[in-house]
Amino acid sequence: MQNYNSKFKIFIVLAAIGYWLLAISVVPVFADKPGNDDFVYLFHLYYDNDRLFADRDFEFKYDIIPEKFVPEAYKTQFPFQGEIVNFKSETAAEFFFDPRGGDPNFLKGRISVKAPYIPDGQKAVFYDSQGNILLTIFVSESSFCDDDGVCNFERGESAQTCPNDCAGVTPTLPPPDGEGGGGQNSVLMAVIYVLIIMGASSGAWYGWRRYGSKKENSQAQLPDNFPPQESLN
């Protein structure tokens, strides 16, 4: 019984290691990025009599927050407008907002404006109700797509997240490390390690089941008055 329990414990340990390694090394690499509409830009601005400025009291001009973008429900007939421009100088998204928040007496003060997150966003441009440019904030630091025509799979680019780079393109991994390209890249090595661990786990499971089956069969063939192994010297 003691050997039986030991093999079972070995299987549990190996299986746990396999799943842990799979979770930390392979799943994050191959899993798709969250959908683009699951994040928004939150711009920290200052409104002053139809003018807009970046709020200087904030260290960063904007944040990325995990939530689905919902267009602002403004009441004014003349809202301000914003657009997110990508690295190809294309308007990737538009959004509208009322800097006064429905209060005609609000003339100056801090405001927060949300905009849809764009993975290849280069800048956010804000316009007044007449279409005049008031403010430009660069957002390229938070973009993981660069519109360079190369599908950088290791950076999270895919046909879903970066269509400008990956539409109709099979993602390629970076060249392997080592002289002459003879080494294995980290992703491939992670897969190999996981396969080894999972193979060992499966082998341990098979061995444990086989041992358990033999144990049960041998005990079934023993006479009822045969003493248990723990009492044998």
N, C-alpha and C positions, 0 to 999 in steps of 0.2 A: 504493500500500500504506500510505503514511503517513496519508493522509486516512481510509482504511478503519479503521485502528487508532484514530485520533482519535475517530471516531464511536462505535466500540465502547466506548472509555473514557468518553465522555459518557453513554452508556446505563447503564453500570455505576454511575457516580456518581449519576445521577438515580434509578436503582432503589434504591440504598442509602439515599439521602435519603428516598425515599418510604416504605420499610419502617421506617426509624428513626423518622420522624415518626408513622407509624401505631402503632408500639409504645409510644411515650412519651406520646401524646396521646389516642388513641382507644381502644386496647385496655384501658387501666386504667379508663376511664370506663364502658365498656359491659360489661366482664367482670363476672360475678357474684362476690360475695364467696365466700371459701372456705366450705365447709359448716360449720354451727354445731358439728357433732360433731368437727371437726378441731382444736378448741382447748379448753383447759381452764383453769379458775382454779386457781392454786396458792397456797393460803393459808398464811401464816407465823404459826403459833400457838404458844402456850405453855400446856402442860398442868400443872395443879397440883391434885392430889387432887380429881379430878372437876370441876374448874373449868377454864374456857378463857379465854384472854386473847390479844389481838393481841401478837405478839412485838415488843417495843419496840426491839429491836436492828436491826430492818429499817426502812429508810426508808419502804417501801411495805408495806402489810398483805398485799398479794397481787400476783401476777404473772399475765400471760396467756402461756401457752406453747403452741406449735404441736404438738399431739399428739392422738390420738383418746382420748376418755375411756373408761377401763376401770374399772368398779366395783371397789372394794377387796374383796379376798378376806379377810374377817375371820373369826375363829373364835369369838369371844365370842357368847353368846346375848343379850347386852344391849348392842348397839352404840349409839354416839352417832349422831345424825341431823342432817342439814343440808338446807336448801332454798334455792333461788334464787327470789326473788320479783321479778316484773316491775313495770313502771310502773303496771299496772292492778291492783296488789295481788293478783295471782294467783300461785299456786305453779307456776312454770314447770318446775322440776326438783327432784328429791330425790336425796340420796346418803347413804350410811351409812359409818361408819368406826369403827375401834377406836383410841382415843387412846393406848392402852398398847401397841399393836402386837403383841398376843399375849403380852406380858410382864407377869405379875401383880405383879411387883416394881417395875415402873416407876411412880413416883408423881408425879414432876414433871420437866419438861424441855421442850425445843423439839420441836415436831412439825410436819409438813407435811401438809396435807389437800388433795386434789384434788377438783374438782367440775366438772360439765359447764358449758361456757361458754354463756351465754344472751345473744343480741344486744340484748335489751331488758331485761336484768337491772338491777334497782334496788338490791337488797341481798341479802346472804347471812345467813341466820339459823341459828345452831347450837343444838342441843338436847342435853340429856343423855339417858341411857337411860330416864328417867322422863317425858320430854317437856317438861322445864322449859327455858326459854330461858336460854342461858348467854352468848351473844355475838351481836352484829349488826355486820356489816361492809358498808358501802355500796360497790357496784361500778358505780354509774352512770357513772363517769368513763370506763370502758372499753366502754360500750354505744353502738352507733351507731343503734339503733332507740329511739324515744321514745314509741311508743304514743299519738301525738297525732291519729291518724285521717287523717293526710296521708302519702301515699307519696312520701317525699323520695328520688327516684331518684339525685340527685347525691351523696347521702350513702352510697349503697350499699344502700338499702332496696329490697327486691323481694318478690315473693310467696313466694319460698323462704326469704329471710332474715328478713323482717319481716311475717309473715302478719297480724298485728293491724292493720297499716297498709295493706298492699298486697293482701290477698286479694280477688280479683275486681276490682281497681282497675288501670287502665292508668297506669303511672308518668308523671308530668308533670315537665318540666324547669322550672327557675326562670325567671321572666320575663326577657326580654332586657334588656341594659343600654342606657342611652342615653335621651334625652328621648322621651316618647311611645311608648316600646317599639319604636322603629324600628331599634335596633341588633340585631346578631346575638349570640346567646349563645356562650360559649367552646366549647361542645361542637360546635355547628353550624359554627362557624368552623374548628374542627379537622378536621371531616369535609370541609369545602370545600377546605382546604389539602391534605389527603391526596388527595382526588380530583384536584386540579390536578396534584400531583406524580406520581400514578400515571398520569394521562392523558399527562403529559409523558414519563414513562418508557415508556409503551406507544407513544407517537408516535416516540420515539427508537429503540425496538426495531424498529418497522415500517420506519422510515427506514433503520436499519442493515441490516435484512434486504434491503430493496429495493435499497439501494446495493450490498450484497454480491452480490445476484443480477445486477445490471447489470455489476458488475465482472467476475464470472465469465463472463458472456455475451460481453462485449467482448474479454476475453482469449481466449476460445474461437474468436473470429472472426479473430484475428490470425494471420499466418503464423508458422511455427515459428522463422524466423530474425529475427523482429522483436525489437529490443533491449528489455529491461525499462525501465519508466519511470524507475527510479532512475538509469539511465545517460544519460537524455536531458538536454540543457542547455536 
